[in-house]
């Protein structure tokens, strides 16, 4: 008769399976204390974390640090990375990010277990591969907000979203960090980072251009204070668009008023020809959305589309 089976002792958890433990108070460094980095550093300090070093070379950056991080010493990039034993926030321009991370790894400034978090919306974790190869833990943490680099920004952080891409074992830490900043995480897959960032840039950055274009054309029309005319209109349009989607659309394109749109374009061509191509592009996209949502019948849209195509060819 065979011996009874004995239960085998459970294998010790692998390092990758073990929960990550971080101190309640993090030791943080900020690399690139520009508009975003200085504000996030100040917000982390206000949440009780120790921001022990920051880096930034320009006069504007030093002024922001004096204003937002007055107790934080300025150090070289490598010194900041070495001092940030728990969390290194890398808030440099998108195109500089890969070189900065690679340089820190080559200098031996990164350490195993340290979280290296960048604030780029366009990049995910791949750009942090040199940090991961050095044993650091990569995190993409993008605040969906526009920054001025002043204390006013701190009041705008409450409730904003952060586009987060994180390894599975770091998600709990990322969620805690976002909560400390007063925000809400939006989990973005690695491959979706460019689309995520394109959506934000298209909405926010192009909105600034569009508003300033409208203000310039009002000045051309003799309006002394275009901001007074635009403010209530644009606020209502934005709120309606956020709540109603395409049902918020109004105006001549949504009605198929080809004659009105033609007059717009003719006067723009005479007064501000540089505004004609963006008007045409946005009018055509507006017409497409109005048709798709059922607000504009294809038969009613045909004369309008003919006007837009004719002006596009002649522009």
MOSUL-V669163 format. One record per residue. N is the residue number from 1. RES is the residue in three letters. PSI is psi in radians with two decimals (NA if undefined). Layout:
n:N res:RES psi:PSI
n:N res:RES psi:PSI
This chain:
n:1 res:UNK psi:2.29
n:2 res:UNK psi:2.68
n:3 res:UNK psi:2.54
n:4 res:UNK psi:2.57
n:5 res:UNK psi:2.37
n:6 res:UNK psi:2.46
n:7 res:UNK psi:2.39
n:8 res:UNK psi:2.45
n:9 res:UNK psi:2.49
n:10 res:UNK psi:2.44
n:11 res:UNK psi:2.49
n:12 res:UNK psi:2.54
n:13 res:UNK psi:2.48
n:14 res:UNK psi:2.75
n:15 res:UNK psi:-0.63
n:16 res:UNK psi:-0.41
n:17 res:UNK psi:-0.34
n:18 res:UNK psi:2.47
n:19 res:UNK psi:2.48
n:20 res:UNK psi:2.33
n:21 res:UNK psi:2.18
n:22 res:UNK psi:2.60
n:23 res:UNK psi:2.70
n:24 res:UNK psi:-0.70
n:25 res:UNK psi:2.01
n:26 res:UNK psi:2.56
n:27 res:UNK psi:2.03
n:28 res:UNK psi:2.50
n:29 res:UNK psi:2.58
n:30 res:UNK psi:2.07
n:31 res:UNK psi:1.95
n:32 res:UNK psi:1.21
n:33 res:UNK psi:0.99
n:34 res:UNK psi:-2.61
n:35 res:UNK psi:-0.82
n:36 res:UNK psi:-0.87
n:37 res:UNK psi:-0.77
n:38 res:UNK psi:-0.70
n:39 res:UNK psi:-0.79
n:40 res:UNK psi:-0.64
n:41 res:UNK psi:-0.77
n:42 res:UNK psi:-0.66
n:43 res:UNK psi:-0.68
n:44 res:UNK psi:-0.69
n:45 res:UNK psi:-0.71
n:46 res:UNK psi:-0.46
n:47 res:UNK psi:-0.01
n:48 res:UNK psi:0.05
n:49 res:UNK psi:2.78
n:50 res:UNK psi:1.86
n:51 res:UNK psi:1.79
n:52 res:UNK psi:-0.28
n:53 res:UNK psi:2.66
n:54 res:UNK psi:2.74
n:55 res:UNK psi:2.50
n:56 res:UNK psi:2.33
n:57 res:UNK psi:-0.51
n:58 res:UNK psi:2.79
n:59 res:UNK psi:-0.66
n:60 res:UNK psi:-0.68
n:61 res:UNK psi:-0.76
n:62 res:UNK psi:-0.63
n:63 res:UNK psi:-0.69
n:64 res:UNK psi:-0.72
n:65 res:UNK psi:-0.71
n:66 res:UNK psi:-0.56
n:67 res:UNK psi:-0.77
n:68 res:UNK psi:-0.47
n:69 res:UNK psi:1.05
n:70 res:UNK psi:-0.40
n:71 res:UNK psi:0.01
n:72 res:UNK psi:2.15
n:73 res:UNK psi:2.62
n:74 res:UNK psi:2.29
n:75 res:UNK psi:3.00
n:76 res:UNK psi:2.86
n:77 res:UNK psi:-0.79
n:78 res:UNK psi:-0.68
n:79 res:UNK psi:-0.67
n:80 res:UNK psi:-0.80
n:81 res:UNK psi:-0.70
n:82 res:UNK psi:-0.60
n:83 res:UNK psi:-0.44
n:84 res:UNK psi:1.31
n:85 res:UNK psi:-0.47
n:86 res:UNK psi:-0.79
n:87 res:UNK psi:2.16
n:88 res:UNK psi:2.05
n:89 res:UNK psi:2.08
n:90 res:UNK psi:1.83
n:91 res:UNK psi:1.15
n:92 res:UNK psi:2.88
n:93 res:UNK psi:2.64
n:94 res:UNK psi:-0.85
n:95 res:UNK psi:-0.29
n:96 res:UNK psi:-0.24
n:97 res:UNK psi:-0.84
n:98 res:UNK psi:-0.77
n:99 res:UNK psi:-0.66
n:100 res:UNK psi:-0.81
n:101 res:UNK psi:-0.76
n:102 res:UNK psi:-0.70
n:103 res:UNK psi:-0.71
n:104 res:UNK psi:-0.71
n:105 res:UNK psi:-0.74
n:106 res:UNK psi:-0.56
n:107 res:UNK psi:-0.07
n:108 res:UNK psi:0.47
n:109 res:UNK psi:-0.16
n:110 res:UNK psi:2.66
n:111 res:UNK psi:2.69
n:112 res:UNK psi:2.41
n:113 res:UNK psi:-0.37
n:114 res:UNK psi:2.42
n:115 res:UNK psi:2.20
n:116 res:UNK psi:1.94
n:117 res:UNK psi:2.14
n:118 res:UNK psi:2.79
n:119 res:UNK psi:0.25
n:120 res:UNK psi:2.36
n:121 res:UNK psi:-0.54
n:122 res:UNK psi:-0.49
n:123 res:UNK psi:2.69
n:124 res:UNK psi:-2.29
n:125 res:UNK psi:-0.40
n:126 res:UNK psi:-0.65
n:127 res:UNK psi:-0.31
n:128 res:UNK psi:0.23
n:129 res:UNK psi:-0.72
n:130 res:UNK psi:-0.62
n:131 res:UNK psi:-0.75
n:132 res:UNK psi:-0.66
n:133 res:UNK psi:-0.46
n:134 res:UNK psi:0.01
n:135 res:UNK psi:-0.05
n:136 res:UNK psi:2.85
n:137 res:UNK psi:2.13
n:138 res:UNK psi:2.50
n:139 res:UNK psi:2.29
n:140 res:UNK psi:2.15
n:141 res:UNK psi:1.63
n:142 res:UNK psi:2.05
n:143 res:UNK psi:2.17
n:144 res:UNK psi:1.27
n:145 res:UNK psi:2.64
n:146 res:UNK psi:2.46
n:147 res:UNK psi:2.52
n:148 res:UNK psi:-0.22
n:149 res:UNK psi:0.44
n:150 res:UNK psi:2.91
n:151 res:UNK psi:-0.39
n:152 res:UNK psi:-0.51
n:153 res:UNK psi:-0.56
n:154 res:UNK psi:-0.56
n:155 res:UNK psi:-0.29
n:156 res:UNK psi:-0.11
n:157 res:UNK psi:-0.46
n:158 res:UNK psi:2.11
n:159 res:UNK psi:-0.02
n:160 res:UNK psi:2.86
n:161 res:UNK psi:2.62
n:162 res:UNK psi:2.18
n:163 res:UNK psi:1.92
n:164 res:UNK psi:2.27
n:165 res:UNK psi:2.16
n:166 res:UNK psi:2.60
n:167 res:UNK psi:2.71
n:168 res:UNK psi:-0.71
n:169 res:UNK psi:-0.19
n:170 res:UNK psi:0.00
n:171 res:UNK psi:-0.69
n:172 res:UNK psi:-0.72
n:173 res:UNK psi:-0.76
n:174 res:UNK psi:-0.73
n:175 res:UNK psi:-0.70
n:176 res:UNK psi:-0.73
n:177 res:UNK psi:-0.77
n:178 res:UNK psi:-0.71
n:179 res:UNK psi:-0.68
n:180 res:UNK psi:-0.53
n:181 res:UNK psi:-0.01
n:182 res:UNK psi:0.27
n:183 res:UNK psi:-3.00
n:184 res:UNK psi:2.25
n:185 res:UNK psi:2.43
n:186 res:UNK psi:2.01
n:187 res:UNK psi:2.09
n:188 res:UNK psi:2.22
n:189 res:UNK psi:2.67
n:190 res:UNK psi:-0.83
n:191 res:UNK psi:-0.25
n:192 res:UNK psi:0.00
n:193 res:UNK psi:-0.79
n:194 res:UNK psi:-0.68
n:195 res:UNK psi:-0.74
n:196 res:UNK psi:-0.84
n:197 res:UNK psi:-0.64
n:198 res:UNK psi:-0.69
n:199 res:UNK psi:-0.76
n:200 res:UNK psi:-0.75
n:201 res:UNK psi:-0.71
n:202 res:UNK psi:-0.73
n:203 res:UNK psi:-0.82
n:204 res:UNK psi:-0.92
n:205 res:UNK psi:-0.77
n:206 res:UNK psi:-0.44
n:207 res:UNK psi:-0.73
n:208 res:UNK psi:-0.79
n:209 res:UNK psi:-0.76
n:210 res:UNK psi:-0.75
n:211 res:UNK psi:-0.73
n:212 res:UNK psi:-0.58
n:213 res:UNK psi:-0.80
n:214 res:UNK psi:-0.72
n:215 res:UNK psi:-0.71
n:216 res:UNK psi:-0.71
n:217 res:UNK psi:-0.57
n:218 res:UNK psi:-0.69
n:219 res:UNK psi:-0.71
n:220 res:UNK psi:-0.52
n:221 res:UNK psi:0.07
n:222 res:UNK psi:0.17
n:223 res:UNK psi:2.13
n:224 res:UNK psi:-0.65
n:225 res:UNK psi:1.36
n:226 res:UNK psi:-0.51
n:227 res:UNK psi:-0.55
n:228 res:UNK psi:-0.65
n:229 res:UNK psi:-0.72
n:230 res:UNK psi:-0.59
n:231 res:UNK psi:-0.97
n:232 res:UNK psi:-0.61
n:233 res:UNK psi:-0.84
n:234 res:UNK psi:-0.64
n:235 res:UNK psi:-0.75
n:236 res:UNK psi:-0.73
n:237 res:UNK psi:-0.73
n:238 res:UNK psi:-0.84
n:239 res:UNK psi:-0.74
n:240 res:UNK psi:-0.72
n:241 res:UNK psi:-0.69
n:242 res:UNK psi:-0.56
n:243 res:UNK psi:-0.52
n:244 res:UNK psi:-0.16
n:245 res:UNK psi:-2.43
n:246 res:UNK psi:-0.30
n:247 res:UNK psi:-0.22
n:248 res:UNK psi:-0.15
n:249 res:UNK psi:2.30
n:250 res:UNK psi:3.14
n:251 res:UNK psi:3.10
n:252 res:UNK psi:-0.62
n:253 res:UNK psi:-0.75
n:254 res:UNK psi:-0.39
n:255 res:UNK psi:-0.14
n:256 res:UNK psi:0.49
n:257 res:UNK psi:1.44
n:258 res:UNK psi:-0.67
n:259 res:UNK psi:-0.74
n:260 res:UNK psi:-0.78
n:261 res:UNK psi:-0.67
n:262 res:UNK psi:-0.77
n:263 res:UNK psi:-0.67
n:264 res:UNK psi:-0.90
n:265 res:UNK psi:-0.65
n:266 res:UNK psi:-0.74
n:267 res:UNK psi:-0.65
n:268 res:UNK psi:-0.72
n:269 res:UNK psi:-0.59
n:270 res:UNK psi:-0.57
n:271 res:UNK psi:-0.79
n:272 res:UNK psi:1.31
n:273 res:UNK psi:-0.43
n:274 res:UNK psi:-0.31
n:275 res:UNK psi:-0.16
n:276 res:UNK psi:-0.88
n:277 res:UNK psi:-0.79
n:278 res:UNK psi:-0.63
n:279 res:UNK psi:-0.81
n:280 res:UNK psi:-0.81
n:281 res:UNK psi:-0.78
n:282 res:UNK psi:-0.64
n:283 res:UNK psi:-0.71
n:284 res:UNK psi:-0.73
n:285 res:UNK psi:-0.64
n:286 res:UNK psi:-0.75
n:287 res:UNK psi:-0.75
n:288 res:UNK psi:-0.76
n:289 res:UNK psi:-0.64
n:290 res:UNK psi:-0.69
n:291 res:UNK psi:-0.82
n:292 res:UNK psi:-0.58
n:293 res:UNK psi:-0.06
n:294 res:UNK psi:0.12
n:295 res:UNK psi:-0.36
n:296 res:UNK psi:2.09
n:297 res:UNK psi:2.49
n:298 res:UNK psi:-0.65
n:299 res:UNK psi:-0.66
n:300 res:UNK psi:-0.41
n:301 res:UNK psi:-0.37
n:302 res:UNK psi:-0.86
n:303 res:UNK psi:-0.66
n:304 res:UNK psi:-0.81
n:305 res:UNK psi:-0.59
n:306 res:UNK psi:-0.72
n:307 res:UNK psi:-0.83
n:308 res:UNK psi:-0.73
n:309 res:UNK psi:-0.71
n:310 res:UNK psi:-0.74
n:311 res:UNK psi:-0.58
n:312 res:UNK psi:-0.72
n:313 res:UNK psi:-0.67
n:314 res:UNK psi:-0.26
n:315 res:UNK psi:NA
